Amino acid sequence: MIFTKKLTPEQFNPDVILNSGQVFRMKREFKGADGIPDTYSASSGDNEVIFYLNTEKDAWDFVCQESQWDFWQNYFDFETDYISYNNIIRQSNDKFLKDSLKDSFGMRILRQDLWEVFISYVISQNNNIPKIKKSIQVLCDRYSDGVHFPKPEVLAFVPEAELMDGTALGYRADYIIGISRAITEGRLNIEAISKLPYQEAYNSLIAIKGIGPKVANCIMLYGFHFMESYPIDTWMKKIIKEDYSTYNQADYLNYINESYSGFQGYVQQLQFYHKRQLK
């Protein structure tokens, strides 16, 4: 079915979102021409969608199963007013952040499938985006149908040597198998963790083998949607050093938490996207 959503460029820009580092299975299928719009796709868990800007209606059309539309509306976080966040940023004295906003119009923080985002960010550690995407696609091709993400009960019983072969997972294969087995055996409940208060959820995550502070914060932000999460990776360290050089890291995080309380993770995504565009 086709579902139509009226969204301004400030409210929704899939090119910005899919290049923001938060998602690995959203892509532009082809660039439109001669009246045919740019067409995008996304997969998350058991769900898939095609979407494009319908110029006749000046609105976005989303093509998915009727039963999945609620998932996709939640996935794109359409209930959150990101323009209100933008207005606070516009009123700030933070030039780098305001430049980041201008460069990142249409950014949103996605609410991704919990299991998929969990494993995706285990894969992400000490890794780059092209390799992460490739590893995830190999897992989908080899242990699912090529579209949907493989289930924990499948990955739990893959021999480690096999999981490492041709996937570029390396040492991460051991973590993935361990987490998959913990879920399959009922020792780990990701959904239950996602409903805990922030600090309890964070503490539960970093207690899991294969999950450190950066990965935990990514899972908290991009899966659990704790908007106060502010992942610090090499790009963010570079930003603090080069663009906020009057701060040390602790003071910088205090500034972010005090100035942008409740949407720190959104601020991080704007900055991350902007800095990568400047490289």
C-alpha positions as CSV (number, residue, x, y, z in Angstrom):
1,M,0.0,0.0,0.0
2,I,1.0,3.6,-0.4
3,F,1.0,6.0,2.6
4,T,1.5,9.7,2.1
5,K,3.2,12.0,4.5
6,K,3.5,15.8,4.1
7,L,7.1,16.7,5.2
8,T,9.2,19.8,4.6
9,P,12.9,19.5,3.6
10,E,13.7,20.6,7.2
11,Q,11.6,17.8,8.6
12,F,12.9,15.0,6.4
13,N,15.9,14.5,4.1
14,P,16.7,10.8,3.5
15,D,20.1,11.6,1.9
16,V,21.2,13.3,5.1
17,I,19.8,10.5,7.3
18,L,21.3,7.6,5.4
19,N,24.7,9.3,5.4
20,S,24.7,10.2,9.1
21,G,26.3,7.0,10.4
22,Q,23.3,5.9,12.4
23,V,21.8,3.5,9.9
24,F,23.4,0.8,7.7
25,R,20.4,-0.5,5.7
26,M,18.8,2.6,4.2
27,K,19.9,3.5,0.7
28,R,19.0,5.5,-2.4
29,E,18.0,2.9,-4.9
30,F,18.4,5.1,-7.9
31,K,18.6,8.8,-8.7
32,G,15.5,10.0,-10.6
33,A,15.4,11.8,-13.9
34,D,12.9,13.0,-16.5
35,G,10.1,13.3,-13.9
36,I,11.0,10.1,-12.0
37,P,11.9,10.9,-8.4
38,D,14.9,9.7,-6.4
39,T,13.8,6.5,-4.8
40,Y,14.9,5.1,-1.5
41,S,14.6,1.9,0.5
42,A,15.0,0.8,4.0
43,S,15.0,-2.5,5.8
44,S,14.8,-3.0,9.6
45,G,14.1,-6.3,11.3
46,D,11.3,-8.0,9.4
47,N,10.1,-4.8,7.8
48,E,10.9,-3.1,4.4
49,V,9.8,0.1,2.7
50,I,10.3,2.0,-0.5
51,F,9.8,5.8,-0.5
52,Y,10.1,8.8,-2.7
53,L,9.0,12.4,-3.0
54,N,5.8,12.6,-5.0
55,T,6.2,16.0,-6.7
56,E,2.6,16.1,-7.9
57,K,1.4,16.0,-4.2
58,D,4.5,17.7,-2.8
59,A,4.6,14.9,-0.2
60,W,6.5,11.7,0.5
61,D,5.0,8.4,-0.6
62,F,5.9,5.3,1.5
63,V,5.2,1.9,0.0
64,C,5.0,-0.9,2.5
65,Q,2.6,-3.6,3.8
66,E,-0.3,-2.1,5.6
67,S,0.6,-4.0,8.8
68,Q,4.1,-2.4,8.7
69,W,3.1,1.3,8.4
70,D,3.0,1.9,12.1
71,F,6.5,0.4,12.4
72,W,7.8,2.8,9.8
73,Q,6.1,5.9,11.2
74,N,7.8,5.0,14.5
75,Y,11.1,4.2,12.8
76,F,11.3,7.6,11.2
77,D,10.2,9.2,14.5
78,F,7.5,11.3,12.8
79,E,5.9,12.2,16.2
80,T,8.9,14.2,17.3
81,D,9.1,17.9,16.5
82,Y,12.7,18.3,15.3
83,I,12.1,21.9,14.2
84,S,11.7,22.9,17.9
85,Y,15.3,21.5,18.4
86,N,16.5,23.4,15.4
87,N,15.0,26.7,16.8
88,I,17.0,26.3,20.0
89,I,20.2,25.7,18.0
90,R,19.5,28.7,15.9
91,Q,19.3,30.9,19.0
92,S,22.6,29.6,20.3
93,N,26.1,31.2,20.0
94,D,27.6,27.9,18.8
95,K,28.8,28.7,15.3
96,F,30.0,25.1,14.5
97,L,26.6,23.7,15.6
98,K,24.7,26.3,13.6
99,D,26.8,25.5,10.5
100,S,26.1,21.8,11.2
101,L,22.4,22.4,11.2
102,K,22.5,24.3,7.9
103,D,24.4,21.4,6.4
104,S,22.1,18.7,7.9
105,F,18.5,19.9,7.3
106,G,16.1,17.0,7.5
107,M,18.1,14.9,10.0
108,R,16.0,12.6,12.2
109,I,17.1,10.1,14.9
110,L,15.6,6.7,13.7
111,R,14.0,4.2,16.0
112,Q,15.5,1.0,14.5
113,D,14.7,-2.6,15.2
114,L,16.3,-3.4,18.6
115,W,17.9,-6.7,17.7
116,E,19.3,-5.5,14.4
117,V,20.7,-2.2,15.8
118,F,22.2,-4.2,18.7
119,I,24.3,-6.4,16.4
120,S,25.0,-3.7,13.9
121,Y,26.8,-1.6,16.5
122,V,28.7,-4.6,17.8
123,I,30.0,-4.9,14.2
124,S,30.7,-1.1,14.1
125,Q,33.4,-1.1,16.8
126,N,36.8,-0.2,15.4
127,N,35.3,-0.3,11.9
128,N,34.3,2.1,9.1
129,I,30.9,2.6,7.5
130,P,31.5,0.8,4.2
131,K,32.9,-2.3,5.9
132,I,30.0,-2.3,8.4
133,K,27.4,-2.2,5.6
134,K,29.2,-5.0,3.8
135,S,29.4,-7.2,6.8
136,I,25.7,-6.7,7.6
137,Q,24.7,-7.5,4.0
138,V,26.8,-10.7,4.0
139,L,25.0,-11.8,7.2
140,C,21.6,-11.1,5.6
141,D,22.6,-12.9,2.4
142,R,24.1,-15.9,4.1
143,Y,21.8,-16.4,7.1
144,S,18.5,-14.9,6.0
145,D,16.8,-14.0,2.7
146,G,19.1,-11.2,1.7
147,V,16.6,-8.6,2.8
148,H,15.8,-9.3,6.4
149,F,18.2,-9.4,9.3
150,P,19.1,-12.9,10.5
151,K,17.5,-14.0,13.8
152,P,19.5,-14.6,17.0
153,E,18.4,-18.3,17.0
154,V,20.2,-18.6,13.6
155,L,23.4,-16.8,14.5
156,A,23.7,-18.5,17.9
157,F,24.6,-21.8,16.3
158,V,26.9,-20.7,13.5
159,P,30.5,-22.0,14.1
160,E,32.8,-19.1,14.8
161,A,35.2,-19.9,12.0
162,E,32.3,-19.9,9.5
163,L,30.9,-16.6,10.8
164,M,34.4,-15.0,10.4
165,D,34.9,-16.4,6.9
166,G,34.2,-13.8,4.3
167,T,32.3,-11.4,6.6
168,A,35.2,-9.2,7.8
169,L,33.8,-9.6,11.3
170,G,37.1,-10.8,12.8
171,Y,37.0,-10.9,16.6
172,R,33.4,-9.5,16.6
173,A,32.1,-12.9,15.5
174,D,32.7,-14.3,19.0
175,Y,30.6,-11.4,20.5
176,I,27.8,-11.9,18.0
177,I,27.5,-15.6,18.8
178,G,27.7,-15.0,22.5
179,I,25.0,-12.3,22.4
180,S,22.8,-14.5,20.1
181,R,23.1,-17.4,22.4
182,A,22.3,-15.3,25.5
183,I,19.1,-14.2,23.8
184,T,18.1,-17.6,22.5
185,E,18.7,-19.1,26.0
186,G,16.7,-16.4,27.7
187,R,19.6,-14.9,29.6
188,L,19.4,-11.5,27.7
189,N,16.3,-9.5,27.0
190,I,17.1,-6.5,24.8
191,E,13.6,-5.1,24.9
192,A,13.5,-5.2,28.7
193,I,16.8,-3.3,28.9
194,S,15.5,-0.7,26.5
195,K,12.7,0.1,29.0
196,L,15.0,0.7,31.9
197,P,16.0,4.1,33.1
198,Y,18.9,5.6,31.2
199,Q,21.8,4.8,33.7
200,E,20.4,1.3,34.4
201,A,20.1,0.5,30.7
202,Y,23.7,1.8,30.1
203,N,25.1,-0.3,32.9
204,S,23.3,-3.4,31.6
205,L,24.7,-2.9,28.2
206,I,28.4,-2.4,29.1
207,A,28.2,-5.5,31.3
208,I,27.7,-7.6,28.1
209,K,30.8,-9.0,26.5
210,G,31.6,-7.1,23.3
211,I,29.9,-3.8,24.3
212,G,31.9,-0.8,25.5
213,P,30.9,2.8,26.2
214,K,30.8,4.0,22.6
215,V,28.8,1.0,21.3
216,A,26.4,1.2,24.3
217,N,25.7,4.8,23.6
218,C,25.0,4.1,20.0
219,I,22.6,1.3,20.9
220,M,21.0,3.6,23.5
221,L,20.5,6.4,20.9
222,Y,19.7,4.6,17.6
223,G,17.8,1.7,19.1
224,F,16.4,2.6,22.5
225,H,16.0,6.3,21.5
226,F,17.5,7.8,24.6
227,M,18.0,11.2,23.1
228,E,20.4,12.2,25.9
229,S,23.0,9.7,24.6
230,Y,26.0,11.3,23.0
231,P,28.3,8.7,21.4
232,I,31.9,9.7,21.3
233,D,33.9,8.1,18.5
234,T,37.0,9.2,16.6
235,W,35.0,11.8,14.6
236,M,33.6,13.4,17.8
237,K,37.0,13.4,19.4
238,K,38.2,15.2,16.4
239,I,35.4,17.8,16.6
240,I,36.1,18.4,20.3
241,K,39.8,18.9,19.6
242,E,39.5,21.1,16.5
243,D,36.2,22.9,16.8
244,Y,35.7,23.2,20.6
245,S,39.4,23.5,21.5
246,T,38.7,25.6,24.6
247,Y,37.0,22.6,26.3
248,N,38.4,19.4,27.6
249,Q,36.1,16.4,26.9
250,A,34.4,16.5,30.3
251,D,33.7,20.2,30.1
252,Y,32.5,19.9,26.6
253,L,30.0,17.2,27.5
254,N,28.8,19.3,30.4
255,Y,28.2,22.1,27.9
256,I,26.2,19.8,25.6
257,N,24.2,18.4,28.4
258,E,23.3,21.8,29.9
259,S,22.6,23.6,26.6
260,Y,20.8,20.9,24.6
261,S,19.2,18.7,27.3
262,G,16.8,16.1,25.9
263,F,18.2,16.1,22.3
264,Q,22.0,15.7,22.8
265,G,22.0,12.8,20.4
266,Y,20.4,14.8,17.7
267,V,23.1,17.5,18.2
268,Q,25.8,14.8,17.9
269,Q,24.3,13.6,14.6
270,L,24.3,17.1,13.1
271,Q,27.9,17.7,14.1
272,F,29.0,14.2,12.9
273,Y,27.4,14.7,9.5
274,H,28.8,18.2,9.0
275,K,32.3,17.3,10.0
276,R,32.4,14.3,7.6
277,Q,31.2,16.6,4.8
278,L,34.1,18.9,5.5
279,K,36.8,16.2,5.2
